[in-house]
Amino acid sequence: MRYPIDSLTVSELRPFNGGRFALAFGGKGCILPREYSREAGMMRRRDILALGAAALVAGEARAQGAPGGAAPAPAVPAGAWDDGLAHPIPYEPRLGAGKERGLVLGGGGAYLASWMAGYFHGLKTKGVDLATADIVVGTSAGSVMGAALMGGHLWRLSAELSFLGRFPGLFADLIPTQAPNPSQLRARAAANGATQADPATIQAIGRTAMAARNPAGGGQYPTTVRHLIGEADWPSPKLHTTANDCYTGERLVVSAADGIPINVACAASSSLPGSMGPIWLKNRLCMDGGICQTSTHADVVAGVARALVISLSDGGADAVKVGLRTSGLPNTLDAEVATLESQGTKTVLKVVGLLPGVTFVDSLMDPKWIEPCLKNGHERGLADGDEMKAFWNA
């Protein structure tokens, strides 16, 4: 499936050095790898936008230096951590009070991001525009899709995902997660092996996240996200993203009022231990918002009249066994939906689940899932159009 991105242009594409292509993108020059140049020579200019973004990101990546010896830190002033980011569960006061429509977007890697992109487009085709939400909370992949949706860049991101799905090697260069080193394997094992969501467990996962040497680390990953979502400015005050403090284990909720660039907030929200990040939010080193006591952070929209919740898996225990969870932490989805409904919020839950004919997802970040998830999401969006129009547009 391809999506139009005519509003974006590539300033120059010309043959260079034995069949490779030089691309001027965003005011900077970069050279496309030879294996992609053969394809690029046969493409229209708009079709290589995502390729240029990926090449530019790779060129901008920098290794972070290790800190040298330092004098003992002075005592932290009282109130220094009152930065407005940490919020208890459930969130107080109710942010959804007095609002009509709420949108809750859970996490699930490239698999779920691609499915959401297709689903949003399918609904839009049927007259349902989820960008009219009055409050949105996005976690991990859901934060990226929420930013693209509320910023008006959904078409762009969908086109980039579709392109990257056709060039899995390029996606692997952009977000390298498929050949983990021992420090990454340790962090992933800590997350996958967790069975409790108490603060001590989350802090233990956070320690392994901080100790993981991720190629898509704190220096590169926010830049990658910025190229994917198209901006650094916060797209809407209606959007909230989530993350977790690696050190304290606290749940963090970020909004436009916090003064953090949206690409940094989304990078932190999707910093899965042993894969990407971790990322600094103000003075906190943060990991994926899904490593938390709450699976979708639906409590952030509590009080809203109606809410659409999109989750990678249902609340069952088998999700981990079939590869539809990014950790072994208890799945609180059913309880979150029940709480919303008990408080008067009319709630619709959409579970993505396994694609038809698929019995196991080996990696939610594997680009092989991008094209089939875009397609399945679009088909389900079209199929759900009448139901969602009655619910969302009422």
ZATI-225780 format. One line per 8 residues: their letters; for each residue x, y, z of N, C-alpha, C. Coordinates in steps of 0.05 Angstrom, whole numbers, plus 5000, padded with zeros to 4 digits. Each point is the difference from the previous one (the first is absolute). Example, Ala and Ser with C-alpha at 12.3 -4.5 7.8 and 13.67 -1.06 7.14 Angstrom:
<lofis>
AS	5264:4886:5156:4982:5024:5000:5018:5024:5000 | 4993:5021:4986:5016:5024:5001:4985:5022:5014
</lofis>
This chain:
<lofis>
MRYPIDSL	5017:4976:5000:4983:5024:5000:5018:5025:5000 | 4993:5019:4983:5016:5025:4999:4982:5023:5006 | 5011:5021:5012:4985:5023:5008:5013:5025:4987 | 4984:5020:4992:5012:5024:4987:5014:5018:5020 | 5023:5010:4991:5015:5019:5016:5009:5023:4982 | 4981:5010:4983:5008:5020:4980:5008:5026:5012 | 4992:5005:5025:5007:5026:5012:5029:5002:5007 | 5015:4977:4998:5028:5000:5008:5017:4996:4975
TVSELRPF	5023:5012:4999:5017:4999:4977:5028:4992:5007 | 5013:4987:4981:5029:4995:5002:5013:5019:4981 | 5019:5015:5010:5010:5023:4984:5018:4991:4977 | 5014:4978:5002:5018:4992:4978:5006:4971:5002 | 4999:4986:4977:5009:4972:4998:5016:4998:4975 | 5025:4992:5001:5017:4999:4976:5018:4976:5002 | 5008:4988:4977:5019:4978:5000:5026:5009:5012 | 5013:4981:5014:5025:5007:5014:5017:4975:5003
NGGRFALA	5025:5001:4991:5020:4980:5007:4991:4971:4994 | 4998:4994:4974:4995:4972:4992:4972:4990:5006 | 4980:5017:4996:4973:4990:5003:4987:5007:5026 | 5015:5010:5020:4987:5008:5025:4987:5027:4996 | 4984:5008:5019:4985:5024:4998:5006:5019:5023 | 5004:5025:4992:5003:5021:5021:4973:5013:5004 | 4992:5004:5025:4974:5011:5006:5003:5024:5018 | 4989:5022:4991:4999:5024:5017:4973:5000:5015
FGGKGCIL	5001:4997:5026:4976:4996:5016:5001:5018:5024 | 4980:5017:5003:4998:5018:5023:5023:5019:5002 | 5012:5007:4977:5022:5020:5001:5027:4987:5004 | 5001:4973:5001:5026:4987:5005:5003:4978:4978 | 5025:4995:4993:5006:4980:4980:5007:4973:5013 | 4992:4979:4987:5008:4973:5009:5001:4982:4977 | 5015:4978:5002:5003:4981:4979:4985:4974:5007 | 4983:4991:4982:4985:4976:5005:5017:4976:4997
PREYSREA	4997:4979:5016:5015:4975:4997:4995:4989:4972 | 5020:4986:4989:4999:4990:4973:4976:4981:4996 | 4994:4984:5020:4978:4980:4997:4973:5014:4997 | 4997:5024:5011:4975:5015:4998:4999:5017:4975 | 5024:5007:4989:5001:5019:4978:4988:4988:4975 | 5003:4974:4996:4988:4988:4976:4970:5004:5000 | 4988:4996:5023:4971:5003:5002:4993:5030:4998 | 5016:5017:5013:4994:5028:5000:4999:5011:4972
GMMRRRDI	5018:4990:4982:5000:5010:4973:4975:4994:4984 | 4984:4981:5010:4975:4994:4986:4976:5012:5013 | 5003:5015:5022:4978:5011:5015:4994:5028:4993 | 4975:5008:5005:4994:5028:4999:5012:5014:5024 | 5003:5026:4998:5013:5015:5021:4987:4997:5027 | 4973:5000:5000:4987:4999:5026:5004:4973:5014 | 5005:4978:4984:5003:4974:5012:5025:4996:5016 | 5020:5018:4997:5025:4996:5015:5002:5018:5024
LALGAAAL	4979:5013:5007:5001:5018:5023:5009:4986:5026 | 4988:4977:5005:5007:4986:5025:5029:4990:4998 | 5009:4992:4976:5027:4991:4997:5019:5022:5007 | 4994:5024:4990:5018:5023:5006:5000:5006:5030 | 4977:4998:5013:4999:5005:5028:5018:4980:5015 | 4998:4975:4992:5016:4980:5014:5030:5004:4996 | 5007:5007:4975:5029:5004:4995:5010:5024:5015 | 4983:5021:5002:5008:5024:5015:5004:4994:5029
VAGEARAQ	4981:4984:5011:5002:4993:5028:5025:4985:5006 | 5007:4981:4982:5024:4984:5004:5024:5018:5000 | 5000:5021:4983:5022:5018:4999:5003:5018:5024 | 4978:5004:5014:5000:5018:5023:5007:4986:5026 | 4998:4973:4999:5004:4985:5025:5028:5004:5012 | 5001:5004:5025:5025:5004:5014:5001:4982:5025 | 5024:4989:5005:5003:4984:5024:5002:5019:5024 | 4989:4992:5022:5001:5016:5024:5025:4993:5015
GAPGGAAP	5015:5021:5010:5024:4996:5014:4995:4991:5029 | 5018:4985:5010:4997:4990:5028:5009:5022:5019 | 4986:5004:5021:5008:5021:5019:5026:4993:5013 | 5016:5021:5005:5025:4996:5014:4997:5001:5030 | 5022:5000:5014:4998:5001:5029:4989:5026:5009 | 4982:5000:5019:4987:5024:5009:5000:5001:5030 | 4999:5025:5010:4999:5004:5029:4973:4991:5011 | 4998:4993:5025:4974:4992:5011:4980:5022:4996
APAVPAGA	4976:4992:4992:4979:5019:4994:4990:5013:5026 | 4993:5025:4999:4989:5013:5024:4972:4989:5006 | 4991:5005:5024:4973:4991:5007:4979:5012:4982 | 4980:4984:4993:4979:5010:4982:4981:5018:5016 | 4995:5025:4990:4983:5018:5015:4972:4989:5004 | 4987:5006:5022:4973:4992:5005:4982:5009:4977 | 4983:4983:4990:4981:5007:4979:5011:5000:4972 | 5026:4991:4997:5012:5000:4974:4986:4981:4980
WDDGLAHP	4988:4979:5011:4987:4981:4982:4970:5006:4996 | 4991:5023:5010:4973:5008:4995:4998:5013:4972 | 5005:4983:4979:5001:5011:4973:4974:4997:4985 | 4979:4991:5013:4974:4998:4987:4997:4976:4982 | 5019:4982:4998:4998:4977:4982:4988:4975:5013 | 5007:4995:5025:4990:4976:5014:4972:5003:5009 | 4983:4980:4994:4972:5001:5007:4991:4973:5011 | 4985:5000:5022:4991:4975:5012:4980:4986:4981
IPYEPRLG	4996:4974:5006:4980:4985:4986:4978:4992:5020 | 4975:5009:4996:4990:5014:4977:5008:5030:5000 | 4999:5012:4976:5007:5028:4997:4980:5018:5013 | 5009:5019:5015:4983:5020:5012:5011:5028:4995 | 4982:5020:4994:4972:4998:4997:4993:4987:4973 | 4975:4993:4996:4992:4987:4975:5003:5019:4977 | 5018:4994:4981:5004:5017:4978:4977:5000:4980 | 4985:4978:4999:4979:4997:4981:4973:5013:5009
AGKERGLV	4999:5010:5024:4975:5011:5010:4991:5023:4982 | 4975:4999:4992:4988:5021:4983:5007:4997:4971 | 5016:4980:4992:5007:4996:4972:4983:4979:4987 | 4997:5001:4974:4982:4981:4986:5014:4975:4991 | 5023:5002:4986:5012:4977:4987:5029:4995:5011 | 5006:4976:5008:5027:4993:5008:5011:4977:4983 | 5026:5001:4996:5013:4979:4983:5024:4989:5016 | 5001:4974:5004:5021:4987:5015:5015:4981:4980
LGGGGAYL	5025:5006:4996:5016:4985:4980:5022:4985:5015 | 4998:4973:5000:5020:4984:5014:5025:4996:4984 | 5019:4983:5011:5025:4995:4988:5002:4973:4986 | 5019:4997:4982:5003:4975:4986:5019:5001:4977 | 5020:5017:5000:5021:5000:4980:4990:5008:4972 | 5017:4993:4980:4993:5006:4972:4975:4985:4992 | 4995:4977:5012:4976:4984:4994:4975:5017:5006 | 4998:5011:5024:4976:5014:5007:4999:5028:4987
ASWMAGYF	5023:5013:4997:5000:5026:4987:4990:4998:4972 | 5008:4980:4985:4991:4996:4973:4970:4994:4999 | 4991:4983:5018:4972:4993:5001:4983:5025:5005 | 5009:5017:5020:4985:5024:5006:4999:5019:4976 | 5022:5002:4986:5001:5018:4976:4979:4991:4980 | 4999:4974:4994:4979:4990:4982:4972:5004:5010 | 4997:4995:5026:4973:5002:5013:4990:5029:4999 | 5017:5019:5007:4992:5028:5000:4992:5009:4972
HGLKTKGV	5014:4990:4980:4993:5007:4972:4974:4987:4992 | 4996:4975:5008:4975:4987:4993:4976:5014:5012 | 5002:5008:5026:4979:5015:5012:4995:5027:4987 | 5022:5014:4993:4997:5026:4987:4985:4998:4974 | 5006:4978:4985:4986:4996:4975:4970:4997:5005 | 4992:4989:5023:4972:4996:5006:4988:5023:5016 | 5015:5022:5001:4989:5024:5013:5004:5003:5030 | 5020:4985:5010:5006:5001:5029:5028:5011:5003
DLATADIV	5003:5024:5010:5026:5013:5003:5008:5000:5030 | 5018:4982:5007:5008:4998:5028:5016:5024:5010 | 5009:5017:4982:5014:5024:5008:4982:5020:5013 | 4974:4995:5000:4981:5018:5014:4998:4993:5030 | 5017:4981:5009:5000:4993:5029:5006:5025:5017 | 4987:5002:5023:5004:5022:5019:5024:4995:5019 | 5007:4974:5003:5023:4993:5017:5010:4973:4989 | 5027:4999:4997:5013:4976:4990:5023:4993:5019
VGTSAGSV	5002:4974:5006:5024:4990:5014:5013:4978:4984 | 5025:5003:4994:5014:4981:4984:5024:4988:5015 | 5003:4974:4997:5022:4986:5014:5017:4985:4979 | 5026:5004:5001:5018:4986:4982:4992:5005:4971 | 4994:4979:4984:4992:5005:4973:4976:5018:4998 | 4982:4998:5021:4977:5017:5000:5006:5030:5003 | 5023:5006:5013:5008:5028:5002:5008:5011:4973 | 5015:4984:4984:5008:5008:4973:4976:5004:4982
MGAALMGG	4982:4981:5001:4976:5003:4983:4982:5022:5009 | 4998:5005:5026:4984:5022:5010:5012:5027:4991 | 5027:5002:5000:5013:5025:4992:4995:5004:4970 | 5003:4979:4984:4995:5003:4971:4971:5007:4994 | 4981:4988:5014:4972:5005:4996:4993:5028:5008 | 5008:5009:5023:4992:5027:5010:5015:5022:4986 | 5023:4993:4989:5016:5021:4986:4994:5002:4970 | 4981:4983:4991:4993:5001:4971:5021:4987:4982
HLWRLSAE	5016:4982:5011:5021:4987:4984:4995:4970:4996 | 4975:4992:5004:4994:4971:4998:5007:4990:4972 | 4992:5015:4979:5006:4991:4973:5030:4996:4995 | 5015:5019:5011:5029:4998:4996:5012:4976:5014 | 4993:4996:5025:5011:4977:5015:4991:4974:4988 | 4975:4998:4990:4990:4976:4988:5016:4993:4974 | 5006:5021:4985:5016:4996:4976:5028:4991:5007 | 5012:5011:5020:5026:4992:5009:5000:4971:5009
LSFLGRFP	4980:4993:5016:4999:4972:5010:4997:4981:4976 | 4982:5007:4981:4997:4983:4977:5026:4996:4985 | 5014:5022:4996:5026:4998:4986:5020:4983:5015 | 5002:5005:5026:5018:4984:5017:4993:4971:5000 | 4974:4994:4998:4992:4972:4999:5009:4986:4975 | 5004:5015:4978:5011:4989:4976:5030:4998:5000 | 5013:5014:5019:5029:5000:5002:5008:4993:5029 | 4996:4975:5008:5005:4993:5028:5028:5005:5009
GLFADLIP	5020:4998:4982:5027:5006:5007:5004:5028:5009 | 4986:5018:4986:5002:5029:5007:4987:5005:5028 | 4977:4987:5005:4988:5003:5027:5019:4990:5021 | 5014:4978:4995:5019:4990:5019:5023:5019:5005 | 5008:5015:4979:5020:5021:5004:4990:5023:5016 | 4974:5007:4996:4988:5023:5013:4995:4995:5029 | 4989:4976:5007:4995:4993:5028:5011:4971:5004 | 5026:4998:5005:5013:4974:5002:4992:4985:5026
TQAPNPSQ	4984:4980:4998:4991:4985:5024:5002:4969:4996 | 5008:4991:4976:4997:4972:4993:5024:4983:5006 | 5023:5012:5008:5024:4985:5006:5010:5009:5028 | 4986:4993:5021:5006:5011:5027:5027:4990:5011 | 5014:5018:5014:5024:4992:5014:4993:4990:5028 | 5020:4990:5015:4993:4989:5027:4987:5019:5019 | 5008:5026:4999:4987:5019:5018:4971:5004:4993 | 4994:4999:4974:4972:5003:4992:4984:4975:5007
LRARAAAN	5011:4977:4996:4987:4975:5007:4993:4999:5030 | 5018:5010:5016:4995:5001:5029:4976:5018:5007 | 4999:5023:4987:4977:5018:5005:4974:4988:4990 | 5000:4988:4977:4976:4987:4990:4991:4977:5018 | 5019:4985:5009:4993:4978:5018:4988:5010:5026 | 5010:5022:5010:4988:5012:5025:4972:5008:4996 | 4994:5012:4977:4972:5009:4994:4982:4976:4995 | 5009:4981:4983:4984:4978:4993:4995:4981:5024
GATQADPA	5019:4999:5018:4998:4981:5023:4985:5011:5023 | 4993:5026:4999:4986:5012:5023:4972:4989:5003 | 4992:4995:5024:4972:4990:5005:4985:5018:5018 | 5013:5019:5012:4987:5020:5018:5006:5028:4990 | 4982:5019:5007:5003:5027:4991:5005:5019:5024 | 5013:4989:5021:5006:5016:5023:5023:5019:4994 | 5004:5021:5015:5021:5019:4994:5028:4988:4999 | 5006:4980:5017:5026:4988:5001:5006:4985:4973
TIQAIGRT	4979:4986:4990:5004:4986:4974:5005:5020:4977 | 4984:5021:5000:5003:5020:4978:5028:5014:5003 | 5009:5005:5024:5026:5012:5003:5022:4981:4991 | 4996:4974:5005:5020:4980:4991:5002:5000:4970 | 4977:5001:4987:4999:5001:4971:5014:5026:4990 | 4994:5021:5015:5013:5026:4993:5030:5000:5001 | 5011:4985:5020:5029:4998:5002:5012:4986:4976 | 4986:4979:4991:5011:4986:4976:4996:5017:4975
AMAARNPA	4979:5016:4999:4997:5018:4978:5022:5021:4998 | 5007:5011:5024:5022:5020:5000:5027:4987:4993 | 5003:4974:5006:5025:4987:4995:5002:4987:4973 | 4980:5002:4983:5000:4988:4974:5013:5018:4979 | 5017:4989:4984:5013:5015:4979:4984:4997:4974 | 4982:5019:4996:4982:4999:4977:5010:5017:4977 | 5003:4988:4976:5008:5017:4977:4981:5023:4995 | 4974:4995:5004:4980:5021:4999:4998:5013:5027
GGGQYPTT	5021:5013:5008:5002:5011:5027:4990:5028:5003 | 5007:5012:5023:4989:5026:5007:5008:5022:4981 | 5023:4998:4986:5009:5020:4982:4986:4999:4973 | 4995:4976:4990:4989:4996:4974:4970:4999:4999 | 4988:4986:5019:4972:4992:4998:4981:5024:4998 | 5002:5021:5016:4982:5022:4997:5001:5013:4972 | 5024:5000:4988:5002:5010:4972:4985:4982:4981 | 5002:4974:5004:4985:4981:4983:4970:5006:5003
VRHLIGEA	4991:5003:5024:4971:5004:5005:4991:5027:4987 | 5017:5020:5002:4993:5026:4988:4996:4998:4970 | 5017:4984:4987:4996:4997:4971:4975:4984:4994 | 4993:4981:5017:4976:4984:4995:4974:5016:5004 | 4999:5016:5022:4974:5014:5005:5000:5028:4988 | 5023:5010:4990:4999:5024:4985:5004:5026:5014 | 5004:4999:5027:5003:5025:5014:5011:4995:5028 | 5008:5023:5013:5009:4999:5028:4981:5016:5017
DWPSPKLH	4985:5018:4989:4981:5016:5015:4976:4983:5008 | 4990:5004:5025:4978:4985:5009:4975:5005:4983 | 4988:4979:4988:4979:5005:4980:4974:5010:5010 | 4993:4993:5026:4974:5008:5010:5001:4998:5031 | 4987:5019:5014:4998:4997:5029:4983:4977:5009 | 4985:4988:4981:4983:4977:5006:5016:4974:5003 | 5024:5000:4990:5017:4975:5000:5016:4997:5026 | 5000:4976:5010:5017:4993:5023:5015:4974:4993
TTANDCYT	5026:4999:5008:5016:4976:4996:5008:4990:5028 | 5008:4975:5001:5008:4987:5025:5028:4990:4998 | 5012:4997:5023:5027:4987:5003:5003:4991:5029 | 5022:4987:5005:5006:4992:5028:5028:5008:5007 | 5003:5011:5024:5027:5007:5011:5015:4975:5006 | 5023:4996:4986:5016:4976:5004:5009:4997:5029 | 5006:5022:5013:5012:4999:5027:4979:4996:5022 | 4978:5016:4998:4980:4999:5022:4977:4981:4994
GERLVVSA	4996:4993:4974:4978:4984:4993:4974:5015:4997 | 5000:5026:5003:4976:5016:4999:4988:5002:4972 | 4973:5000:4998:4987:5005:4975:5001:5030:4994 | 5008:5007:4975:5002:5027:4991:4979:5005:4978 | 4988:5024:5001:4981:5008:4979:5010:5027:4990 | 5004:5003:4974:5011:5024:4988:4979:5013:4983 | 4998:5026:5002:4982:5016:4983:5014:5024:4989 | 4986:5016:4984:5012:5024:4989:5010:5019:5021
ADGIPINV	4987:5000:5023:5006:5019:5022:5028:4995:5012 | 5011:4976:4995:5026:4993:5012:5024:5011:4985 | 4996:5010:4976:5022:5012:4985:5020:4981:4989 | 4992:4975:4996:5017:4979:4989:4993:4996:4970 | 5020:5000:4982:4993:4995:4972:4985:4974:4996 | 4982:4999:4982:4983:4977:4996:5016:4975:4992 | 5021:5004:4983:5016:4977:4992:5015:4988:5023 | 5008:5017:5019:5014:4990:5024:4981:4984:5018
ACAASSSL	4976:5011:5003:4979:4987:5016:4993:4973:4989 | 4996:4999:4973:4993:4975:4987:5023:4980:5001 | 5025:5010:4997:5023:4982:5002:5002:4988:5028 | 4995:5016:5020:5000:4989:5027:4978:4979:5004 | 4976:5007:4990:4977:4982:5003:5004:4973:4987 | 5016:5000:4978:5004:4975:4985:5028:4988:5004 | 5014:5008:5022:5027:4990:5006:4997:4973:5014 | 4995:4979:4984:4997:4973:5011:5027:4991:5011
PGSMGPIW	5001:4991:5025:5026:4990:5011:5014:4980:4982 | 5025:5005:4994:5015:4982:4983:4995:5003:4971 | 4987:5021:4992:4995:5005:4971:5007:5029:4993 | 4986:5020:5012:5004:5028:4994:5005:5015:5026 | 5011:5024:4998:5004:5018:5023:5020:4989:5020 | 4996:5006:5026:4980:5017:5012:5005:5030:4994 | 4979:5016:5006:5000:5028:4992:4996:5018:5024 | 5013:5023:5000:4997:5020:5021:4975:5016:4996
LKNRLCMD	4983:5002:5020:4978:5019:5002:5006:5018:5023 | 5008:5025:4994:5010:5018:5021:5024:4986:5013 | 4998:4995:5027:5022:4987:5014:4995:4971:5006 | 4982:4988:4985:4993:4971:5005:5008:4984:4975 | 5014:4978:5005:5006:4981:4979:4978:4980:4998 | 4987:4998:4976:4974:4987:4998:5000:4977:4980 | 4981:4982:5006:4996:4977:4983:4971:4999:4991 | 4994:4980:4984:4974:4996:4988:4976:5003:5020
GGICQTST	4980:5014:4992:4976:5004:5017:4985:4974:5005 | 5005:4979:4984:4987:4975:5005:5011:4984:5023 | 5024:5008:5010:5012:4987:5023:4989:5013:5025 | 4976:4993:5007:4985:5016:5020:4979:4982:5013 | 4988:5011:5022:4978:4986:5013:4975:5000:4984 | 4998:5018:4981:4976:5002:4982:5009:4995:4972 | 4984:4984:4986:5008:4991:4973:4995:5021:4979 | 4978:5015:5001:4994:5020:4979:4998:5028:5011
HADVVAGV	5001:5004:5026:4997:5026:5013:4973:5013:4993 | 4980:4983:4999:4973:5010:4994:4990:5019:5022 | 5012:4999:5024:4991:5017:5022:5005:5030:4993 | 5018:5005:4981:5005:5028:4992:4976:5014:4987 | 4983:4984:4988:4976:5012:4987:4975:4997:5017 | 5003:4991:5025:4977:4996:5017:4982:5025:5002 | 4974:4996:4999:4981:5022:5001:4989:5008:4973 | 5012:4990:4978:4991:5007:4974:4973:4985:4994
ARALVISL	4984:5012:4983:4973:4988:4995:5003:4973:4985 | 5018:4999:4980:5003:4975:4986:5030:4996:4993 | 5009:4976:4998:5028:4995:4995:5004:4976:4982 | 5018:5002:4981:5009:4978:4984:5027:4991:5010 | 5003:4975:5007:5025:4989:5010:5010:4980:4979 | 5025:5003:4991:5012:4982:4981:5023:4986:5013 | 4999:4973:5001:5021:4985:5014:5010:4978:4982 | 5026:4994:5002:5012:4978:4984:4987:4973:5007
SDGGADAV	4995:4995:5025:4990:4974:5009:4976:5004:5019 | 4986:4978:5004:4979:5001:5020:5012:4997:5028 | 4984:4998:5020:5010:4998:5027:5008:4973:5009 | 5001:4980:4981:5007:4973:5007:5029:4995:5005 | 5006:4978:5013:5028:4993:5007:5015:4988:4977 | 4986:4992:4978:5014:4988:4977:5014:5020:4982 | 4996:5026:5005:5012:5020:4982:5030:4997:4999 | 5013:4996:5023:5029:4997:5001:5009:4976:4984
KVGLRTSG	4985:4978:5002:5008:4975:4987:5000:5003:4970 | 4982:5016:4989:4999:5003:4971:5014:5025:4990 | 5015:5014:5017:5016:5022:4992:4986:5027:4998 | 4976:5002:5014:4985:5025:4998:5003:5017:5025 | 5021:4997:5015:5006:5018:5023:5030:5007:4999 | 5007:5023:5009:5029:5008:5001:5012:4995:5028 | 4984:4989:5018:5010:4993:5027:4981:4979:5012 | 5010:4989:5022:4983:4980:5015:4984:5013:5022
LPNTLDAE	5000:5027:5002:4985:5013:5021:4970:4994:4997 | 4985:4999:5022:4972:4993:4998:4985:5019:4981 | 4982:4988:4984:4984:5016:4981:4975:5010:5014 | 4999:5026:5002:4978:5013:5015:4978:5010:4982 | 5000:4992:4974:4981:5012:4981:4971:4997:5008 | 4992:4976:5008:4972:4995:5007:4992:5018:5023 | 5017:5002:5020:4994:5017:5024:4998:5029:4992 | 5017:5009:4982:5000:5028:4992:4973:5007:4985
VATLESQG	4992:4982:4982:4975:5005:4986:4977:4999:5019 | 5000:4981:5018:4978:4998:5020:4998:5024:5017 | 5023:5011:5008:5000:5024:5016:4989:5024:4985 | 5008:5003:4975:4989:5022:4984:4969:4998:4999 | 4990:4976:4994:4972:4997:4997:4985:5004:5026 | 5012:4991:5022:4987:5004:5026:4998:5029:5008 | 5017:5017:4989:5000:5028:5005:4983:5016:4981 | 4986:4986:4982:4981:5013:4982:5011:5005:4972
TKTVLKVV	5023:4990:4994:5011:5004:4973:4991:4977:4982 | 4986:5007:4978:4993:4980:4980:5025:4992:4985 | 5008:4974:5001:5026:4992:4990:4998:4979:4979 | 5015:5004:4979:5004:4979:4979:5029:4991:5000 | 5004:4974:5002:5027:4989:5000:5005:4986:4973 | 5021:5007:4987:5009:4986:4975:5026:4986:5006 | 5000:4974:4997:5024:4983:5004:5011:4992:4973 | 5025:5004:4996:5012:4993:4974:5004:4970:4998
GLLPGVTF	5014:4989:5019:5004:4971:5000:5019:4990:4977 | 4999:4974:4996:5016:4988:4978:4987:5004:4973 | 5016:5005:4980:4989:5002:4973:4989:4973:4991 | 4981:5000:4982:4989:4974:4990:5023:4982:4990 | 4999:4975:5009:5020:4980:4992:5026:5001:5015 | 5003:5019:5019:5025:5003:5015:4995:4988:5028 | 5018:4984:5010:4998:4988:5026:5020:5010:5020 | 5020:5014:4991:5021:5010:5018:5014:5024:4987
VDSLMDPK	5005:5021:5016:5015:5023:4991:5027:4999:5013 | 5021:4995:4984:5026:4997:5011:5013:5026:5010 | 4993:5022:4987:5010:5026:5008:4981:5021:4991 | 4990:5017:5018:4981:5021:4993:5014:5022:4985 | 5027:5001:4999:5015:5020:4986:5010:4990:4973 | 4993:4975:4992:5009:4989:4975:4985:5014:4977 | 5014:5012:4981:4986:5015:4979:4983:4982:4981 | 5003:4974:5002:4984:4982:4983:4970:5003:5007
WIEPCLKN	4994:5010:5024:4972:5003:5007:4987:5026:4990 | 5016:5019:4991:4990:5026:4993:4978:4999:4979 | 5006:4989:4977:4980:4999:4978:4975:4985:5007 | 5002:4975:5010:4975:4986:5007:4984:5013:5022 | 5014:5014:5019:4985:5014:5021:4986:5025:4989 | 5013:5015:4982:4987:5022:4987:4975:4991:4986 | 5002:4978:4985:4978:4989:4985:4977:4991:5018 | 5007:4985:5021:4979:4989:5018:4987:5023:5015
GHERGLAD	5015:5020:5009:4989:5022:5014:4981:5016:4982 | 5007:5004:4975:4983:5015:4982:4974:4985:4995 | 5002:4974:4996:4976:4984:4996:4981:5001:5024 | 5012:4998:5024:4983:5001:5024:4988:5028:5004 | 5015:5020:4993:4989:5027:5002:4976:5004:4982 | 5002:4989:4976:4977:5002:4982:4976:4983:5011 | 5006:4977:5010:4979:4982:5011:4987:5012:5025 | 5015:5015:5016:4990:5012:5024:4987:5027:4996
GDEMKAFW	5001:5010:4975:4991:5027:4994:4973:5008:5011 | 4980:4984:4994:4973:5006:5009:4997:5000:5030 | 5012:4979:5013:4999:4999:5029:5013:5024:5013 | 5024:5007:4990:5015:5022:5012:4988:5027:4993 | 4987:5002:4978:4987:5026:4993:4977:5005:5020 | 4985:4979:5006:4978:5003:5020:5011:5006:5028 | 5023:4989:5006:5012:5005:5026:5015:5026:5002 | 5017:5006:4981:5018:5023:5001:4987:5026:4992
NA	4983:4998:4980:4988:5025:4989:4974:5007:5012 | 4990:4984:5020:4974:5006:5012:5000:5027:5014
</lofis>
